């Protein structure tokens, strides 16, 4: 399950201009269990308190699962306060083999995707503190993810992007109709959800899709949806499996975030 990066009005942490200052934030991978716990507390705040998810570690005010010990945890820290304000976790193919598979494999049958030649890495549990949902934080998070992909020679990025389905799935189905127009992988590279999202009662073609920013971010870098969504009842969301072939990464994304023309990602 991956969180929706909803846009929010910034409050309580100073002016929007101050919180949007890129120089204020620093990205790094967790180097201690204490930092991992801090990311799990942030995940609890977003997934448990804000979204109402049923979390196994909720009695400890943590979001944690068995994959955490196999992942690297990328943190965005507010250098003014020292607080971790965003996080995601990276599960590489090598560590996924030790974990018994990628997290996504618990929601989808991935055989057609994993049959592709090359190395995979997965993003999961991406979230941003409600007070910091702005361009500076999200851009820094994605730029560090992209650097990790390139520095370590991964060929594919995979992950689940969530759509709030507490409306009975109306928005999720409307979004999928939009994605099917031009944002899907080829038919031979499609995953199968283990739990299909039920068709909503009274589905209307006139529903205007409200696409979550995380899906927009995936699409903007060149990723595509690879099949129908999976219904995650514990989180109350429809998860869409996203696939990025790194060789298809958007030149615009490379120009704004990577600036690595010498590595074959020159922007035009």
DRENKE-513885 format. One record per residue (C-alpha): residue number from 1; residue in three letters; x, y, z. Coordinates in nm, 3 decimals, always signed. Example, Ala and Ser with C-alpha at 12.3 -4.5 7.8 and 13.67 -1.06 7.14 Angstrom:
// residues 2
<mikol seq="1" type="ala" px="+1.230" py="-0.450" pz="+0.780"/>
<mikol seq="2" type="ser" px="+1.367" py="-0.106" pz="+0.714"/>
END
This chain:
// residues 268
<mikol seq="1" type="unk" px="+0.000" py="+0.000" pz="+0.000"/>
<mikol seq="2" type="unk" px="+0.136" py="+0.340" pz="-0.091"/>
<mikol seq="3" type="unk" px="-0.009" py="+0.666" pz="+0.036"/>
<mikol seq="4" type="unk" px="-0.179" py="+0.931" pz="-0.173"/>
<mikol seq="5" type="unk" px="+0.026" py="+1.253" pz="-0.162"/>
<mikol seq="6" type="unk" px="-0.272" py="+1.482" pz="-0.116"/>
<mikol seq="7" type="unk" px="-0.211" py="+1.853" pz="-0.142"/>
<mikol seq="8" type="unk" px="-0.285" py="+2.041" pz="+0.181"/>
<mikol seq="9" type="unk" px="-0.280" py="+2.392" pz="+0.318"/>
<mikol seq="10" type="unk" px="+0.027" py="+2.427" pz="+0.538"/>
<mikol seq="11" type="unk" px="-0.041" py="+2.534" pz="+0.893"/>
<mikol seq="12" type="unk" px="+0.124" py="+2.531" pz="+1.232"/>
<mikol seq="13" type="unk" px="+0.479" py="+2.513" pz="+1.093"/>
<mikol seq="14" type="unk" px="+0.530" py="+2.871" pz="+0.982"/>
<mikol seq="15" type="unk" px="+0.443" py="+3.038" pz="+0.654"/>
<mikol seq="16" type="unk" px="+0.399" py="+2.835" pz="+0.335"/>
<mikol seq="17" type="unk" px="+0.698" py="+3.019" pz="+0.188"/>
<mikol seq="18" type="unk" px="+0.924" py="+2.904" pz="+0.472"/>
<mikol seq="19" type="unk" px="+0.811" py="+2.544" pz="+0.461"/>
<mikol seq="20" type="unk" px="+0.849" py="+2.538" pz="+0.081"/>
<mikol seq="21" type="unk" px="+1.212" py="+2.649" pz="+0.098"/>
<mikol seq="22" type="unk" px="+1.416" py="+2.363" pz="-0.057"/>
<mikol seq="23" type="unk" px="+1.726" py="+2.455" pz="+0.145"/>
<mikol seq="24" type="unk" px="+1.535" py="+2.375" pz="+0.461"/>
<mikol seq="25" type="unk" px="+1.517" py="+2.000" pz="+0.392"/>
<mikol seq="26" type="unk" px="+1.768" py="+1.716" pz="+0.381"/>
<mikol seq="27" type="unk" px="+1.729" py="+1.366" pz="+0.242"/>
<mikol seq="28" type="unk" px="+1.912" py="+1.064" pz="+0.379"/>
<mikol seq="29" type="unk" px="+1.868" py="+0.694" pz="+0.438"/>
<mikol seq="30" type="unk" px="+1.803" py="+0.578" pz="+0.793"/>
<mikol seq="31" type="unk" px="+2.120" py="+0.459" pz="+0.963"/>
<mikol seq="32" type="unk" px="+1.971" py="+0.352" pz="+1.297"/>
<mikol seq="33" type="unk" px="+1.669" py="+0.175" pz="+1.438"/>
<mikol seq="34" type="unk" px="+1.572" py="+0.503" pz="+1.601"/>
<mikol seq="35" type="unk" px="+1.536" py="+0.665" pz="+1.261"/>
<mikol seq="36" type="unk" px="+1.336" py="+0.370" pz="+1.128"/>
<mikol seq="37" type="unk" px="+1.102" py="+0.404" pz="+1.427"/>
<mikol seq="38" type="unk" px="+1.058" py="+0.773" pz="+1.349"/>
<mikol seq="39" type="unk" px="+0.949" py="+0.685" pz="+0.996"/>
<mikol seq="40" type="unk" px="+0.709" py="+0.423" pz="+1.131"/>
<mikol seq="41" type="unk" px="+0.556" py="+0.685" pz="+1.362"/>
<mikol seq="42" type="unk" px="+0.507" py="+0.919" pz="+1.069"/>
<mikol seq="43" type="unk" px="+0.347" py="+0.638" pz="+0.871"/>
<mikol seq="44" type="unk" px="+0.112" py="+0.570" pz="+1.164"/>
<mikol seq="45" type="unk" px="+0.015" py="+0.937" pz="+1.172"/>
<mikol seq="46" type="unk" px="-0.074" py="+0.939" pz="+0.802"/>
<mikol seq="47" type="unk" px="-0.208" py="+0.588" pz="+0.747"/>
<mikol seq="48" type="unk" px="-0.359" py="+0.518" pz="+1.087"/>
<mikol seq="49" type="unk" px="-0.486" py="+0.850" pz="+1.221"/>
<mikol seq="50" type="unk" px="-0.549" py="+1.038" pz="+0.898"/>
<mikol seq="51" type="unk" px="-0.668" py="+0.754" pz="+0.674"/>
<mikol seq="52" type="unk" px="-0.809" py="+0.517" pz="+0.935"/>
<mikol seq="53" type="unk" px="-0.610" py="+0.213" pz="+0.824"/>
<mikol seq="54" type="unk" px="-0.607" py="-0.102" pz="+1.037"/>
<mikol seq="55" type="unk" px="-0.240" py="-0.129" pz="+1.131"/>
<mikol seq="56" type="unk" px="-0.072" py="-0.421" pz="+1.306"/>
<mikol seq="57" type="unk" px="+0.139" py="-0.185" pz="+1.519"/>
<mikol seq="58" type="unk" px="-0.138" py="+0.060" pz="+1.603"/>
<mikol seq="59" type="unk" px="-0.122" py="-0.011" pz="+1.977"/>
<mikol seq="60" type="unk" px="+0.234" py="+0.121" pz="+1.970"/>
<mikol seq="61" type="unk" px="+0.138" py="+0.409" pz="+1.738"/>
<mikol seq="62" type="unk" px="+0.354" py="+0.261" pz="+1.466"/>
<mikol seq="63" type="unk" px="+0.297" py="+0.137" pz="+1.113"/>
<mikol seq="64" type="unk" px="+0.527" py="-0.161" pz="+1.068"/>
<mikol seq="65" type="unk" px="+0.532" py="-0.492" pz="+0.885"/>
<mikol seq="66" type="unk" px="+0.771" py="-0.774" pz="+0.810"/>
<mikol seq="67" type="unk" px="+0.914" py="-0.599" pz="+0.503"/>
<mikol seq="68" type="unk" px="+1.060" py="-0.312" pz="+0.704"/>
<mikol seq="69" type="unk" px="+1.365" py="-0.510" pz="+0.812"/>
<mikol seq="70" type="unk" px="+1.452" py="-0.583" pz="+0.446"/>
<mikol seq="71" type="unk" px="+1.410" py="-0.225" pz="+0.323"/>
<mikol seq="72" type="unk" px="+1.618" py="+0.089" pz="+0.314"/>
<mikol seq="73" type="unk" px="+1.421" py="+0.380" pz="+0.458"/>
<mikol seq="74" type="unk" px="+1.457" py="+0.716" pz="+0.283"/>
<mikol seq="75" type="unk" px="+1.381" py="+1.011" pz="+0.512"/>
<mikol seq="76" type="unk" px="+1.324" py="+1.380" pz="+0.447"/>
<mikol seq="77" type="unk" px="+1.414" py="+1.589" pz="+0.749"/>
<mikol seq="78" type="unk" px="+1.323" py="+1.948" pz="+0.833"/>
<mikol seq="79" type="unk" px="+1.661" py="+2.089" pz="+0.933"/>
<mikol seq="80" type="unk" px="+1.495" py="+2.373" pz="+1.124"/>
<mikol seq="81" type="unk" px="+1.317" py="+2.138" pz="+1.364"/>
<mikol seq="82" type="unk" px="+1.500" py="+1.808" pz="+1.319"/>
<mikol seq="83" type="unk" px="+1.166" py="+1.639" pz="+1.249"/>
<mikol seq="84" type="unk" px="+1.121" py="+1.371" pz="+0.982"/>
<mikol seq="85" type="unk" px="+0.849" py="+1.506" pz="+0.754"/>
<mikol seq="86" type="unk" px="+0.840" py="+1.252" pz="+0.471"/>
<mikol seq="87" type="unk" px="+0.955" py="+0.900" pz="+0.407"/>
<mikol seq="88" type="unk" px="+0.946" py="+0.608" pz="+0.171"/>
<mikol seq="89" type="unk" px="+1.104" py="+0.267" pz="+0.177"/>
<mikol seq="90" type="unk" px="+1.309" py="+0.097" pz="-0.093"/>
<mikol seq="91" type="unk" px="+1.302" py="-0.280" pz="-0.139"/>
<mikol seq="92" type="unk" px="+1.565" py="-0.392" pz="-0.388"/>
<mikol seq="93" type="unk" px="+1.537" py="-0.713" pz="-0.587"/>
<mikol seq="94" type="unk" px="+1.823" py="-0.865" pz="-0.391"/>
<mikol seq="95" type="unk" px="+1.654" py="-0.801" pz="-0.056"/>
<mikol seq="96" type="unk" px="+1.311" py="-0.896" pz="-0.190"/>
<mikol seq="97" type="unk" px="+1.446" py="-1.243" pz="-0.258"/>
<mikol seq="98" type="unk" px="+1.539" py="-1.271" pz="+0.110"/>
<mikol seq="99" type="unk" px="+1.197" py="-1.135" pz="+0.212"/>
<mikol seq="100" type="unk" px="+1.014" py="-1.394" pz="+0.004"/>
<mikol seq="101" type="unk" px="+0.913" py="-1.147" pz="-0.266"/>
<mikol seq="102" type="unk" px="+0.819" py="-0.785" pz="-0.317"/>
<mikol seq="103" type="unk" px="+0.542" py="-0.631" pz="-0.108"/>
<mikol seq="104" type="unk" px="+0.345" py="-0.584" pz="-0.431"/>
<mikol seq="105" type="unk" px="+0.335" py="-0.961" pz="-0.476"/>
<mikol seq="106" type="unk" px="+0.102" py="-0.982" pz="-0.174"/>
<mikol seq="107" type="unk" px="-0.153" py="-0.782" pz="-0.375"/>
<mikol seq="108" type="unk" px="-0.077" py="-0.879" pz="-0.735"/>
<mikol seq="109" type="unk" px="+0.044" py="-1.172" pz="-0.941"/>
<mikol seq="110" type="unk" px="+0.360" py="-1.020" pz="-1.084"/>
<mikol seq="111" type="unk" px="+0.488" py="-1.296" pz="-1.313"/>
<mikol seq="112" type="unk" px="+0.454" py="-1.104" pz="-1.645"/>
<mikol seq="113" type="unk" px="+0.639" py="-0.803" pz="-1.499"/>
<mikol seq="114" type="unk" px="+0.915" py="-0.992" pz="-1.320"/>
<mikol seq="115" type="unk" px="+0.980" py="-1.189" pz="-1.640"/>
<mikol seq="116" type="unk" px="+1.117" py="-0.871" pz="-1.798"/>
<mikol seq="117" type="unk" px="+1.497" py="-0.873" pz="-1.831"/>
<mikol seq="118" type="unk" px="+1.672" py="-0.648" pz="-1.582"/>
<mikol seq="119" type="unk" px="+1.685" py="-0.553" pz="-1.215"/>
<mikol seq="120" type="unk" px="+1.390" py="-0.426" pz="-1.009"/>
<mikol seq="121" type="unk" px="+1.341" py="-0.206" pz="-0.706"/>
<mikol seq="122" type="unk" px="+1.016" py="-0.126" pz="-0.527"/>
<mikol seq="123" type="unk" px="+0.890" py="+0.183" pz="-0.348"/>
<mikol seq="124" type="unk" px="+0.642" py="+0.151" pz="-0.065"/>
<mikol seq="125" type="unk" px="+0.480" py="+0.323" pz="+0.231"/>
<mikol seq="126" type="unk" px="+0.544" py="+0.669" pz="+0.086"/>
<mikol seq="127" type="unk" px="+0.399" py="+0.947" pz="+0.300"/>
<mikol seq="128" type="unk" px="+0.435" py="+1.315" pz="+0.380"/>
<mikol seq="129" type="unk" px="+0.341" py="+1.488" pz="+0.706"/>
<mikol seq="130" type="unk" px="+0.018" py="+1.688" pz="+0.666"/>
<mikol seq="131" type="unk" px="+0.201" py="+2.016" pz="+0.740"/>
<mikol seq="132" type="unk" px="+0.460" py="+1.963" pz="+0.465"/>
<mikol seq="133" type="unk" px="+0.271" py="+1.861" pz="+0.154"/>
<mikol seq="134" type="unk" px="+0.440" py="+2.100" pz="-0.083"/>
<mikol seq="135" type="unk" px="+0.655" py="+2.091" pz="-0.394"/>
<mikol seq="136" type="unk" px="+0.988" py="+2.124" pz="-0.216"/>
<mikol seq="137" type="unk" px="+0.949" py="+1.813" pz="-0.001"/>
<mikol seq="138" type="unk" px="+0.796" py="+1.594" pz="-0.270"/>
<mikol seq="139" type="unk" px="+1.053" py="+1.701" pz="-0.530"/>
<mikol seq="140" type="unk" px="+1.341" py="+1.621" pz="-0.296"/>
<mikol seq="141" type="unk" px="+1.198" py="+1.280" pz="-0.216"/>
<mikol seq="142" type="unk" px="+1.158" py="+1.187" pz="-0.582"/>
<mikol seq="143" type="unk" px="+1.497" py="+1.323" pz="-0.682"/>
<mikol seq="144" type="unk" px="+1.670" py="+1.105" pz="-0.420"/>
<mikol seq="145" type="unk" px="+1.472" py="+0.803" pz="-0.538"/>
<mikol seq="146" type="unk" px="+1.581" py="+0.868" pz="-0.896"/>
<mikol seq="147" type="unk" px="+1.944" py="+0.908" pz="-0.791"/>
<mikol seq="148" type="unk" px="+1.929" py="+0.577" pz="-0.605"/>
<mikol seq="149" type="unk" px="+1.791" py="+0.404" pz="-0.915"/>
<mikol seq="150" type="unk" px="+2.067" py="+0.537" pz="-1.137"/>
<mikol seq="151" type="unk" px="+2.351" py="+0.500" pz="-0.887"/>
<mikol seq="152" type="unk" px="+2.265" py="+0.134" pz="-0.834"/>
<mikol seq="153" type="unk" px="+2.182" py="+0.042" pz="-1.192"/>
<mikol seq="154" type="unk" px="+1.820" py="-0.065" pz="-1.157"/>
<mikol seq="155" type="unk" px="+1.621" py="-0.112" pz="-1.477"/>
<mikol seq="156" type="unk" px="+1.266" py="-0.097" pz="-1.337"/>
<mikol seq="157" type="unk" px="+1.085" py="+0.083" pz="-1.058"/>
<mikol seq="158" type="unk" px="+0.766" py="-0.075" pz="-0.926"/>
<mikol seq="159" type="unk" px="+0.521" py="+0.026" pz="-0.656"/>
<mikol seq="160" type="unk" px="+0.158" py="+0.048" pz="-0.552"/>
<mikol seq="161" type="unk" px="-0.014" py="+0.387" pz="-0.572"/>
<mikol seq="162" type="unk" px="-0.330" py="+0.418" pz="-0.365"/>
<mikol seq="163" type="unk" px="-0.669" py="+0.568" pz="-0.437"/>
<mikol seq="164" type="unk" px="-0.905" py="+0.634" pz="-0.147"/>
<mikol seq="165" type="unk" px="-1.196" py="+0.395" pz="-0.201"/>
<mikol seq="166" type="unk" px="-1.415" py="+0.501" pz="+0.089"/>
<mikol seq="167" type="unk" px="-1.656" py="+0.644" pz="-0.168"/>
<mikol seq="168" type="unk" px="-1.743" py="+0.290" pz="-0.272"/>
<mikol seq="169" type="unk" px="-1.479" py="+0.289" pz="-0.545"/>
<mikol seq="170" type="unk" px="-1.641" py="+0.550" pz="-0.769"/>
<mikol seq="171" type="unk" px="-1.329" py="+0.762" pz="-0.803"/>
<mikol seq="172" type="unk" px="-1.100" py="+0.462" pz="-0.839"/>
<mikol seq="173" type="unk" px="-1.300" py="+0.325" pz="-1.132"/>
<mikol seq="174" type="unk" px="-1.318" py="+0.669" pz="-1.293"/>
<mikol seq="175" type="unk" px="-0.939" py="+0.700" pz="-1.261"/>
<mikol seq="176" type="unk" px="-0.885" py="+0.358" pz="-1.416"/>
<mikol seq="177" type="unk" px="-1.102" py="+0.456" pz="-1.711"/>
<mikol seq="178" type="unk" px="-0.879" py="+0.760" pz="-1.761"/>
<mikol seq="179" type="unk" px="-0.558" py="+0.557" pz="-1.727"/>
<mikol seq="180" type="unk" px="-0.681" py="+0.301" pz="-1.979"/>
<mikol seq="181" type="unk" px="-0.697" py="+0.572" pz="-2.243"/>
<mikol seq="182" type="unk" px="-0.318" py="+0.615" pz="-2.270"/>
<mikol seq="183" type="unk" px="-0.136" py="+0.532" pz="-1.947"/>
<mikol seq="184" type="unk" px="-0.131" py="+0.152" pz="-1.941"/>
<mikol seq="185" type="unk" px="+0.151" py="-0.092" pz="-2.005"/>
<mikol seq="186" type="unk" px="+0.125" py="-0.322" pz="-2.307"/>
<mikol seq="187" type="unk" px="-0.120" py="-0.609" pz="-2.262"/>
<mikol seq="188" type="unk" px="+0.158" py="-0.866" pz="-2.223"/>
<mikol seq="189" type="unk" px="+0.298" py="-0.679" pz="-1.921"/>
<mikol seq="190" type="unk" px="-0.007" py="-0.676" pz="-1.696"/>
<mikol seq="191" type="unk" px="-0.045" py="-0.790" pz="-1.337"/>
<mikol seq="192" type="unk" px="-0.352" py="-0.955" pz="-1.186"/>
<mikol seq="193" type="unk" px="-0.495" py="-0.828" pz="-0.856"/>
<mikol seq="194" type="unk" px="-0.544" py="-1.090" pz="-0.587"/>
<mikol seq="195" type="unk" px="-0.853" py="-0.904" pz="-0.465"/>
<mikol seq="196" type="unk" px="-1.038" py="-0.715" pz="-0.736"/>
<mikol seq="197" type="unk" px="-1.197" py="-0.383" pz="-0.653"/>
<mikol seq="198" type="unk" px="-1.575" py="-0.439" pz="-0.650"/>
<mikol seq="199" type="unk" px="-1.779" py="-0.248" pz="-0.902"/>
<mikol seq="200" type="unk" px="-1.948" py="+0.044" pz="-0.723"/>
<mikol seq="201" type="unk" px="-2.323" py="+0.062" pz="-0.699"/>
<mikol seq="202" type="unk" px="-2.462" py="+0.326" pz="-0.933"/>
<mikol seq="203" type="unk" px="-2.141" py="+0.374" pz="-1.132"/>
<mikol seq="204" type="unk" px="-2.179" py="+0.665" pz="-1.372"/>
<mikol seq="205" type="unk" px="-1.960" py="+0.749" pz="-1.670"/>
<mikol seq="206" type="unk" px="-1.996" py="+1.118" pz="-1.581"/>
<mikol seq="207" type="unk" px="-1.783" py="+1.087" pz="-1.263"/>
<mikol seq="208" type="unk" px="-1.481" py="+1.315" pz="-1.299"/>
<mikol seq="209" type="unk" px="-1.164" py="+1.138" pz="-1.180"/>
<mikol seq="210" type="unk" px="-0.965" py="+1.300" pz="-0.901"/>
<mikol seq="211" type="unk" px="-0.621" py="+1.152" pz="-0.963"/>
<mikol seq="212" type="unk" px="-0.400" py="+1.141" pz="-0.649"/>
<mikol seq="213" type="unk" px="-0.072" py="+1.332" pz="-0.675"/>
<mikol seq="214" type="unk" px="+0.132" py="+1.013" pz="-0.626"/>
<mikol seq="215" type="unk" px="-0.017" py="+0.860" pz="-0.941"/>
<mikol seq="216" type="unk" px="+0.041" py="+1.190" pz="-1.122"/>
<mikol seq="217" type="unk" px="+0.403" py="+1.180" pz="-1.007"/>
<mikol seq="218" type="unk" px="+0.450" py="+0.827" pz="-1.138"/>
<mikol seq="219" type="unk" px="+0.296" py="+0.923" pz="-1.472"/>
<mikol seq="220" type="unk" px="+0.508" py="+1.237" pz="-1.498"/>
<mikol seq="221" type="unk" px="+0.831" py="+1.037" pz="-1.484"/>
<mikol seq="222" type="unk" px="+0.710" py="+0.793" pz="-1.749"/>
<mikol seq="223" type="unk" px="+0.559" py="+0.512" pz="-1.538"/>
<mikol seq="224" type="unk" px="+0.245" py="+0.329" pz="-1.647"/>
<mikol seq="225" type="unk" px="-0.033" py="+0.141" pz="-1.472"/>
<mikol seq="226" type="unk" px="+0.005" py="-0.232" pz="-1.524"/>
<mikol seq="227" type="unk" px="-0.347" py="-0.363" pz="-1.474"/>
<mikol seq="228" type="unk" px="-0.662" py="-0.339" pz="-1.267"/>
<mikol seq="229" type="unk" px="-0.637" py="-0.219" pz="-0.905"/>
<mikol seq="230" type="unk" px="-0.631" py="-0.437" pz="-0.596"/>
<mikol seq="231" type="unk" px="-0.878" py="-0.378" pz="-0.313"/>
<mikol seq="232" type="unk" px="-0.687" py="-0.328" pz="+0.014"/>
<mikol seq="233" type="unk" px="-0.960" py="-0.357" pz="+0.275"/>
<mikol seq="234" type="unk" px="-0.734" py="-0.281" pz="+0.574"/>
<mikol seq="235" type="unk" px="-0.639" py="+0.056" pz="+0.428"/>
<mikol seq="236" type="unk" px="-0.968" py="+0.126" pz="+0.253"/>
<mikol seq="237" type="unk" px="-0.792" py="+0.195" pz="-0.076"/>
<mikol seq="238" type="unk" px="-0.760" py="+0.068" pz="-0.430"/>
<mikol seq="239" type="unk" px="-0.393" py="+0.004" pz="-0.508"/>
<mikol seq="240" type="unk" px="-0.274" py="+0.053" pz="-0.865"/>
<mikol seq="241" type="unk" px="+0.045" py="-0.129" pz="-0.965"/>
<mikol seq="242" type="unk" px="+0.281" py="+0.117" pz="-1.135"/>
<mikol seq="243" type="unk" px="+0.577" py="+0.019" pz="-1.354"/>
<mikol seq="244" type="unk" px="+0.859" py="+0.242" pz="-1.475"/>
<mikol seq="245" type="unk" px="+1.110" py="+0.123" pz="-1.730"/>
<mikol seq="246" type="unk" px="+1.405" py="+0.346" pz="-1.640"/>
<mikol seq="247" type="unk" px="+1.503" py="+0.375" pz="-2.005"/>
<mikol seq="248" type="unk" px="+1.165" py="+0.544" pz="-2.061"/>
<mikol seq="249" type="unk" px="+1.216" py="+0.801" pz="-1.784"/>
<mikol seq="250" type="unk" px="+1.081" py="+1.138" pz="-1.888"/>
<mikol seq="251" type="unk" px="+1.353" py="+1.381" pz="-2.010"/>
<mikol seq="252" type="unk" px="+1.160" py="+1.661" pz="-1.838"/>
<mikol seq="253" type="unk" px="+1.191" py="+1.473" pz="-1.509"/>
<mikol seq="254" type="unk" px="+1.560" py="+1.422" pz="-1.573"/>
<mikol seq="255" type="unk" px="+1.609" py="+1.792" pz="-1.639"/>
<mikol seq="256" type="unk" px="+1.435" py="+1.911" pz="-1.323"/>
<mikol seq="257" type="unk" px="+1.547" py="+1.646" pz="-1.077"/>
<mikol seq="258" type="unk" px="+1.850" py="+1.455" pz="-1.197"/>
<mikol seq="259" type="unk" px="+2.067" py="+1.688" pz="-1.408"/>
<mikol seq="260" type="unk" px="+2.270" py="+1.386" pz="-1.515"/>
<mikol seq="261" type="unk" px="+2.313" py="+1.432" pz="-1.887"/>
<mikol seq="262" type="unk" px="+2.642" py="+1.245" pz="-1.876"/>
<mikol seq="263" type="unk" px="+2.452" py="+0.932" pz="-1.775"/>
<mikol seq="264" type="unk" px="+2.234" py="+0.926" pz="-2.083"/>
<mikol seq="265" type="unk" px="+1.942" py="+1.126" pz="-1.944"/>
<mikol seq="266" type="unk" px="+2.001" py="+1.452" pz="-2.122"/>
<mikol seq="267" type="unk" px="+1.689" py="+1.665" pz="-2.140"/>
<mikol seq="268" type="unk" px="+1.567" py="+1.809" pz="-2.470"/>
END
